[in-house]
Amino acid sequence: MLEILKTIYSKKMELTQIVKLNNKGVQHFLNHELEGAKICYESVLALNPEDATALNNLGFLLHHEKSFENALTYFEKAISIEAKPNYLVNSGNSYAMLGKYSEAKKQYLKAMKIAPDHITGWVSLAKLAVYMKAYDEAISHWLKAIQLDEKEGYIIELAKIYIVKNEFETALDCLATISNCTDNPEIWFQIGRCEFQLRNHGLAKKAFKKALSQLPDRLDFRQYLALNYIAMGETKAGLQQFEFILKLNPENYQALTEKGIILCSMELFDESLICFDKALVMKHDYAKAIQYKSTVEARIK
């Protein structure tokens, strides 16, 4: 009887130690102390090679280090012991990073079959569908995620798909469901994109300016504002925005090309050619710069 009690006590102590080591490893990982985390997880597996939590945690760490094949080895062993939805999603993410998209999708779907309310699975499915340009499928998955948690980020991602599909009114309706967008410049930017495409340039201008008031150094926000100014016929204001972008990032070949196009419209051909040449030094095969440079040179001749 005493020996049985000793065995039970020993196992309880071992289990307590394993839990502590796993928790300590997670804390190391969150503090970006990867070596410390790895030592903790390996210590757990030395005590119990079948500890699914440590196997999954070590796989997650290896995935973070971009060692995707090795990560899958640990995820698959964890899943063979206990097929938890988060283990399946983690393995799906490693498959996706290896370009094995059908395998990734299978893992995500297995996770959703086990736990239909596992939101990370729906988000992973949605992101994979977007990458594969299966936009209707992505919309379905984002809607499932939003049903579970109406996060602003999920709604924005859904709106971005509608924008890609040129369904700008639907995207605006989607963004309108966010109760308070004043603190999120990304929402204003997406609203601006929709209004720009719908040729509501006055509304687009207001939206882009609201976005920039909070993030003045976001070059994509400023580039859209510049293009919107040009669409409104305010060429000089557009030019000023591109010059500001180039101050922040002198090697932005796209902004250089757009600046060259504006200068061309103002019949400042020599200056526009300088912009196109600079852009082509940075990206020699940039089609837009090649096209406009050829047009300007023909115009000069």
ABEGO torsion letter per residue (X at the ends): XAAAAAAAAAAAAAAAAAAAAAAAAAAAAAAGBAAAAAAAAAAAAAABAABAAAAAAAAAAAAAAGBAAAAAAAAAAAAAABBBAAAAAAAAAAAAAAGBAAAAAAAAAAAAAABAABAAAAAAAAAAAAAAGBAAAAAAAAAAAAAABBBAAAAAAAAAAAAAAGBAAAAAAAAAABABAAABAAAAAAAAAAAAAAGBAAAAAAAAAAAAAABAABAAAAAAAAAAAAAAGBAAAAAAAAAAAAAABAABAAAAAAAAAAAAAAGBAAAAAAAAAAAAAABAABAAAAAAAAAAAAAAX
